[in-house]
Amino acid sequence: MSVEAQKVKQVVIDEIMEKLQRAQSAIVIDYIGISVAQADAMRKKLREANVDYTVYKNTLVKRAIKGTKYEKLAEVLDGPSAFAFGLEDAVMPARILNGIMKDYKKMGFKAGVVEGTYYDAAGIQIIAGLSSREELISKFLGSIQSPLSKAVRTFQAIADAKAEA
């Protein structure tokens, strides 16, 4: 291999390593079977959600993940693989890809690492069904709002009753 080819490969490896350092999650999928138009539509959806989606050579990814928390992904890096990096929301790549997979019925999860924990395809499928952090906070606040409102109305009724007496 020429020195120039090694430099080009090292640039790609460095790019992968940089993305992994910034990412909260990395999801690996098998993307074979979708058309160019479907791939473009998928990339657009992912880009809008600030998810970095790229196809890399498995050998370069294996070099980049060696010795990192993503190293276990090497087990699934056979055949065509695409990578979705969650930069802001760890669950977003899995959730968006899951919706796309339901639409196209062709792709499939291979595995992923979410917030430092490795998950196989079934685990990523479960994660894809989770609500976003904002949705969970909203549900939590909604669940505590009702009892607090009742308590405030009760205290107000007691105060009103004492004021009348």
N, C-alpha and C positions, 0 to 999 in steps of 0.2 A: 504494500500500500504506500502510495506516495505521501510525502510530508504535507502536501497541499490537501489531500483527501483527509488526512488525520486532523488537520486544522479545521476543516469544514465540519467534520463529525464532532470535534470538541466544542465548536460553537453551538451546535444543536444540543449537546449534552449540558452545556452551561445554561442554555435557555430553559431546558426542562428542569434543571435544579433550581433555577431562579423562580420558576412558576410554582414548584412544589414548596419552596420556602414561604411564598406569599399565600398559598392556598390553605383554606380550612378543610378542604376535602378534595379527593381525586377519585373519579369514577372511571372504570374501564368498561367499554362496551364493544360488542361485536356489531359492526355497522354494515355488514354486507347485505345486499338485497334492496337497498333503497336507491331511487333514481337521483340524478344530479339535482333536479328541481326540489325533491324532498330533502336532500342534504342541505341545499341552500336555505330552505324554509326553516329547517332545524337549527342551522347555524345562526340565523336571524333571531329566533326565539331565545336561544342561549345567550347571544350577545346582548340582547335587551335586558336580560336578567343578570348581567355582569358575570357570566360564566364563560371561561375560556375553553374552547373546544378545538382540539387539534389532533391530527393523525401523525403519529411518530413511528419510526421503525422500532420494533420490539427490542432489538439488540442495543439501541442507543438508550432507550428507557431503562433497560436492565442495568446499564452502566451508571446512569444518573441516580437510580434509587438505591444502589448498593450502599449499605451502611446507614440508611435513613429509616424513618418510621414507615416509609412506603415500600420497603424491601420485599415484604411478603407478596406484593402484587406481581412479582416476577413469576410466581407459580401459574398465573393465568395468561401470561404474555406469549401465547401461541396463536398463530393465524392473524387475521386482520384485527387490529385493535385501535380504538380511538379513545381519547382521554378528555374528560370534562373536569376542569378545575374550578371549584367553588371559591371565589375570592372574597365574597362578603357574607354569604349565607351557606353554611356547610351542607344543608339539606337540598338547596335549590337545584344543583345539577341532577340529582337523582329524581327529584319531583318532576322537573321539566322533561327529562329523558323518558321517564315512565309514561307521561302523557303522550309523547311522540311515539313511543313504542306501541301504545294502544291504538293510535291512529294508523300507523304503517304496518303493524303486525309482522315485522321482519327482524328488527334488531333485538339484541338481548344484552342484559347486564352480564359482565364476567366477574367483577369484584370491585371493591373500593376501600378507601381509607377515609373515614369521617372523623374529624377532630382527633386524629392519632390512633384510632381503633380500626383494625382490619375487619371487613365484612365480606362474606362470599356473596354470590349472586342473590341468594334468598334473603340474606340480611339487608342488602341494598334495596331489594324490592320492598321490604318492610319499612325501611327508612324513607323510601319514596312516598309512602302513604302518610307520613307525619305532617302535621301542620307546621307552618312557619313559626318562628319565635314570636313575631308580632301577633299572629292569630292566637297563639297560646296565652300570651299576656292579656290580650283582649278578652278571651274566655274567662281567664282567672279574675280579672277586674269585674267582669259582668257577674260572676258568681258571688263575689263578696259585696257587690253594690246593693243587692236586694236586702240581705240581712241588716246592713248598715242603715238603709233607708227606713226599714221597719223600726229599728231602734231609735232613730231620730224622731220619727212620728210618735212613738210611744212616749219618749221623754217630753216632747212638745205637748202631748195630751195631758201628761201629769202636771206640767208647768201651768197649762191653761186651767186645769181643774183647781189647782192651789190658788191661782190668781182670782178665780171666781168665788172661792170660799172665804 
